[in-house]
């Protein structure tokens, strides 16, 4: 489909759920930049495609950072929004990402556990000592899928959904994400696109309760082009598609 000259592929749609591929550099919801955002674009598209009069309901269930693309789920009814939001709160939502990081992690598989503290004034997040006031636990699993020596392709499973979590935890581990100007400015150049992509989002359907997974592989642009299609096919198989 196409909204405001922005192509937003639909992965799944029924009366309750809308799953799409979020393009990079579009906010999940309206922010102070005034730029087109996912909620506004999708509402306009639903109104046009379904010829709906008046306001169109679309619930924001989870967010992706502006520079992050990939699978994203929205609720088309208030009941679905409530049930899917509870899925997120109870950590029952599957959230898997592909990321390109600088260097090669010492272990091919691992778990990162940190305490993160957000500074709302600067919109930055830092790793702090456990027990720090306002700090929140952050946990992720990672697996190194492939490496060039300078760059590594990781598959990441989020157990928590903290702000900037993957970017902060990977940078703290010594492997900042490619293109991350906020948490890897010393090794990244201006103009590089952040290499973080939501490859799999899974939810129980808000009505049928059937587990649904929506898969979107990264675009074949730099730095994702460092690896051939066989590598991405491996990721697709691991995601169960």
C-alpha positions as CSV (number, residue, x, y, z in Angstrom):
1,X,0.0,0.0,0.0
2,X,1.1,3.6,-0.3
3,X,0.4,6.5,2.1
4,X,1.6,10.0,1.7
5,X,4.2,8.8,-0.9
6,X,5.5,6.4,1.7
7,X,5.3,2.7,0.9
8,X,4.3,0.7,4.0
9,X,4.0,-3.0,3.2
10,X,1.2,-4.9,5.0
11,X,2.2,-8.2,6.6
12,X,-1.3,-9.1,7.9
13,X,-4.6,-7.5,8.4
14,X,-8.0,-8.6,9.8
15,X,-10.7,-6.9,11.8
16,X,-8.6,-6.7,14.9
17,X,-4.9,-6.6,14.0
18,X,-2.8,-4.7,11.5
19,X,0.9,-5.8,11.1
20,X,3.1,-3.8,8.8
21,X,6.8,-3.2,7.9
22,X,7.8,0.2,9.4
23,X,10.1,2.1,7.1
24,X,13.2,3.6,8.7
25,X,13.2,7.2,9.9
26,X,9.5,7.5,10.4
27,X,8.3,8.1,14.0
28,X,6.0,5.4,15.5
29,X,3.7,8.2,16.6
30,X,3.5,12.0,16.3
31,X,6.4,13.8,17.9
32,X,7.6,17.4,18.1
33,X,9.2,17.3,14.6
34,X,5.8,17.3,13.0
35,X,7.0,14.7,10.5
36,X,4.6,12.1,9.1
37,X,4.3,9.2,11.6
38,X,3.1,5.6,11.4
39,X,-0.2,6.1,13.3
40,X,-1.2,9.1,11.2
41,X,-0.2,7.5,7.9
42,X,-1.9,4.2,8.6
43,X,-5.1,5.8,9.9
44,X,-5.3,7.8,6.7
45,X,-4.7,4.7,4.6
46,X,-7.3,2.6,6.5
47,X,-9.8,5.5,6.1
48,X,-9.2,5.5,2.3
49,X,-9.0,1.8,1.6
50,X,-12.0,0.9,3.7
51,X,-14.0,4.0,2.8
52,X,-14.6,4.8,6.5
53,X,-16.4,8.0,7.5
54,X,-15.3,10.0,10.5
55,X,-12.3,9.1,12.7
56,X,-10.5,5.8,12.3
57,X,-9.3,3.9,15.4
58,X,-5.8,2.5,15.5
59,X,-4.1,1.6,18.7
60,X,-0.3,1.9,19.2
61,X,0.7,-1.4,20.9
62,X,4.5,-1.0,20.9
63,X,7.1,1.4,19.5
64,X,10.1,1.2,17.3
65,X,12.8,3.9,17.5
66,X,12.6,6.4,14.6
67,X,15.7,5.0,12.8
68,X,14.6,1.4,13.2
69,X,12.5,-0.4,10.6
70,X,10.7,-3.8,10.4
71,X,7.7,-5.7,11.7
72,X,5.3,-3.6,13.8
73,X,1.8,-4.5,15.1
74,X,-1.2,-2.1,15.6
75,X,-4.6,-2.8,17.1
76,X,-7.7,-1.9,15.0
77,X,-10.2,-1.9,17.9
78,X,-10.1,-0.7,21.5
79,X,-10.6,-4.2,22.8
80,X,-7.7,-5.5,20.7
81,X,-5.6,-2.6,21.9
82,X,-6.3,-3.4,25.6
83,X,-5.5,-7.1,25.1
84,X,-2.4,-6.5,23.1
85,X,-1.1,-3.9,25.5
86,X,-1.5,-6.5,28.3
87,X,0.5,-8.9,26.2
88,X,3.3,-6.3,26.1
89,X,3.1,-5.6,29.8
90,X,3.3,-9.3,30.7
91,X,6.3,-9.7,28.4
92,X,4.4,-12.3,26.3
93,X,5.2,-10.5,23.1
94,X,8.0,-11.9,20.9
95,X,10.5,-9.3,19.9
96,X,13.4,-10.3,17.8
97,X,15.8,-8.0,15.9
98,X,18.7,-8.2,13.5
99,X,21.5,-5.9,14.2
100,X,24.9,-5.1,12.7
101,X,27.5,-4.3,15.3
102,X,31.1,-3.2,15.3
103,X,33.6,-5.9,15.9
104,X,33.0,-9.5,16.9
105,X,31.6,-10.5,20.3
106,X,33.9,-12.9,22.2
107,X,31.0,-15.4,22.6
108,X,28.9,-16.5,19.6
109,X,25.8,-16.6,21.9
110,X,25.2,-14.8,25.1
111,X,22.8,-12.9,27.5
112,X,23.2,-9.3,28.5
113,X,21.7,-8.2,31.8
114,X,22.1,-4.5,32.8
115,X,20.3,-1.8,34.7
116,X,19.3,1.1,32.5
117,X,18.5,4.7,33.5
118,X,16.8,7.1,31.1
119,X,17.5,10.8,31.1
120,X,14.4,12.3,29.6
121,X,16.0,15.8,29.2
122,X,18.6,14.5,26.7
123,X,16.6,11.4,25.6
124,X,19.6,9.2,26.3
125,X,19.9,6.0,28.3
126,X,22.9,4.8,30.4
127,X,23.9,1.6,32.1
128,X,24.0,2.2,35.8
129,X,24.7,0.1,39.0
130,X,21.9,-2.3,40.1
131,X,19.7,-0.6,42.7
132,X,20.2,2.9,41.2
133,X,17.0,4.9,41.8
134,X,14.9,4.9,38.6
135,X,17.0,2.2,37.0
136,X,15.2,-0.7,35.2
137,X,16.4,-4.2,34.5
138,X,17.2,-4.9,30.8
139,X,17.7,-8.4,29.4
140,X,18.5,-9.6,25.9
141,X,19.9,-12.7,24.3
142,X,22.1,-12.5,21.2
143,X,23.5,-14.9,18.7
144,X,26.3,-14.1,16.1
145,X,24.9,-15.2,12.8
146,X,27.9,-14.1,10.6
147,X,30.9,-11.8,10.7
148,X,33.3,-10.0,8.4
149,X,35.8,-9.4,11.2
150,X,35.0,-5.7,11.3
151,X,31.2,-6.1,11.4
152,X,29.0,-8.8,12.9
153,X,25.4,-9.7,12.1
154,X,23.4,-10.5,15.3
155,X,20.0,-12.0,16.0
156,X,18.7,-10.5,19.2
157,X,15.8,-11.7,21.4
158,X,14.5,-9.0,23.7
159,X,13.1,-10.1,27.1
160,X,12.4,-6.5,28.2
161,X,11.5,-3.5,26.2
162,X,13.5,-0.6,27.6
163,X,14.1,2.6,25.7
164,X,17.1,2.3,23.3
165,X,17.8,-1.0,25.0
166,X,19.6,-2.9,22.2
167,X,21.7,0.1,21.3
168,X,22.8,0.9,24.9
169,X,23.5,-2.7,25.9
170,X,25.5,-3.6,22.8
171,X,27.5,-0.3,23.1
172,X,28.2,-1.1,26.8
173,X,29.4,-4.6,25.8
174,X,31.9,-3.0,23.5
175,X,30.1,-3.5,20.2
176,X,28.0,-0.5,19.3
177,X,25.6,-0.8,16.4
178,X,26.6,0.3,13.0
179,X,25.4,3.8,12.3
180,X,24.5,4.6,15.9
181,X,25.3,8.3,16.3
182,X,24.0,8.4,19.8
183,X,25.8,5.5,21.5
184,X,28.6,4.8,19.0
185,X,29.6,8.3,17.7
186,X,33.3,7.5,18.2
187,X,33.3,4.6,15.7
188,X,30.4,5.6,13.4
189,X,30.3,8.3,10.7
190,X,27.6,10.9,10.2
191,X,25.1,9.8,7.6
192,X,25.3,6.1,8.3
193,X,21.9,4.5,8.8
194,X,21.4,2.7,12.1
195,X,21.5,-1.1,11.4
196,X,18.7,-2.3,13.6
197,X,15.7,-4.1,12.2
198,X,12.6,-5.7,13.8
199,X,12.7,-9.1,12.1
200,X,10.0,-10.9,14.1
201,X,7.1,-9.7,16.2
202,X,4.8,-12.3,17.8
203,X,1.5,-11.9,19.6
204,X,-1.4,-14.1,20.6
205,X,-4.4,-12.9,18.5
206,X,-6.5,-10.7,20.7
207,X,-9.7,-12.7,20.0
208,X,-8.7,-16.3,18.8
209,X,-5.6,-16.4,21.1
210,X,-3.7,-18.2,18.3
211,X,0.0,-17.3,18.4
212,X,0.9,-15.2,15.3
213,X,4.3,-14.2,14.2
214,X,5.2,-11.5,11.6
215,X,8.5,-11.7,9.9
216,X,10.4,-8.9,8.0
217,X,14.0,-9.3,6.9
218,X,16.3,-6.3,6.6
219,X,16.6,-4.3,3.3
220,X,19.6,-5.2,1.2
221,X,21.3,-1.9,1.6
222,X,24.6,-1.1,3.3
223,X,25.6,-2.5,5.7
224,X,23.2,-5.5,5.4
225,X,24.8,-6.2,2.0
226,X,27.9,-7.5,3.7
227,X,26.2,-10.9,3.8
228,X,24.7,-13.1,1.0
229,X,21.1,-14.4,0.7
230,X,22.1,-17.7,2.3
231,X,22.7,-15.9,5.6
232,X,19.3,-14.3,5.5
233,X,17.7,-17.5,4.6
234,X,19.3,-19.0,7.8
235,X,17.7,-16.2,9.8
236,X,14.3,-16.8,8.1
237,X,14.5,-20.5,9.1
238,X,15.5,-19.7,12.7
239,X,12.5,-17.4,12.9
240,X,10.3,-20.3,11.9
241,X,9.0,-18.9,8.7
